[in-house]
Amino acid sequence: MAMVAFALCVQSAALATGNKPAGMQDPLFRPGSDTIHSIQVSKSQSSKKHKIRLYPDARQQVLFFSANGQDGKVYQLFLFDMDGRLVSQTRIRNRETTVLTNISEGNFLFEVFTDDERIENGQLTVR
């Protein structure tokens, strides 16, 4: 199995600028911490017929899920914690993108299905 991995790391804007609006919650911000936050996606299985993308935004706050494959297909993303419990599920149509928010820190497994066939899987790490 080919392993494709990417990681984008940026320092939280709140730490960099120091001017966070009152009451605004940053899902990856830990008070008193000056560490770099990152979302890393490692794919274990990739489809050649379907282009599936899981990628973070520049601030590492959310995760985008997009699919570009066959017309009329519906793609489902399942996100599991390391104990195998389903923590998030979303579905999109071909050539659509959706955003997953409020992802807590930790390690997760993901699977992407279309027509009851697993077309992609891997691991997601949020630090």
C-alpha positions, 0 to 999 in steps of 0.5 A: 500500500502506498502511503501519501502524507502531508502536514501543514503547520501554522501557529494559531493566529491568536498566539501570533497576533495576541488579539483574540476577540472576547468570547471567541472559541478556537477549537485547537487553542490551548490556553498558555500553550505556544506550540504549533498546531497541525492537522496531518492526514495519512492515506493508506488506500487511494483510488485512481477513479475517484479523487478524494481530498482531505486537507486542513485550512491554513489556520489548521482550524477545520478539515475540508472533504472534497471529491471529484470522480464520476458524475452522480456519485455520493461519497461518504466520509466516516471518522472514527476514534482509535477505539473504533467509535464513530465520531463524525459522518458526512456525505457529499456529491461529486464535485462538492466540498464540505467542512468538518469543524470542532475536531478535537485533538487526537488520532482518528481513522477515516474511511471514504465510501461510494456505492458501499465500496471503500475507496479510501482510508487512512489516519488523521492526527490533530495536535 
